[in-house]
Amino acid sequence: MSQTIGRTRLAYSRAWHHVSLAAPTTPSLGRLASRIAILLMGKHKPIWDPSTDCGDYVVATGCNDVLVTGKKKEQKMYYKRTTRPGVMKSLSMESMIRKWGGGEVLKRAVRGMLPKNRLRDKRLDRLKVFEGEAHPYRTNLIKFEGRIRQVEPEVKTEVLKQTSI
């Protein structure tokens, strides 16, 4: 029996969560971004500590169907500053979705929800966004829309050819 309480290697293992933005019950962008940020930070785990990185992976699919309320698609502006004084570029959410897709909008929203420290970029790298439903992380997913996926063991069956003598 182990005498270690709490912070074991199993407690720090990273799970994979799946969030589908194409589902009819998907919350709006801000509410979804705050839930994803909690998963990326690991605040849902009992071993959470602000100085350690114990968060999970999140795969977001269907990002082209990102839901925003009101007139945010036309009125929300994203700003980018250059090194030149007096030069600031602005881009509306609608044009950003056309140019880079809804995944970039989701990433910027989650980035704003994460704490501003040296762990933010590492945590944001664990967020995988895809415009459609297809993604290469199907085998890694453990939690799908809040439910734990049941893994069936693979049974290999081989058919042996009998040679006639």
Salt bridges, closest charged atoms under 4 A:
ASP53 OD2 - ARG14 NH2 3.89
ASP53 OD1 - ARG123 NE 3.46
ASP53 OD2 - ARG126 NH1 2.87
ASP56 OD2 - HIS17 NE2 2.81
ASP56 OD2 - HIS44 NE2 2.92
ASP56 OD1 - LYS45 NZ 2.84
GLU104 OE2 - ARG108 NE 3.21
ASP121 OD1 - ARG111 NH1 3.00
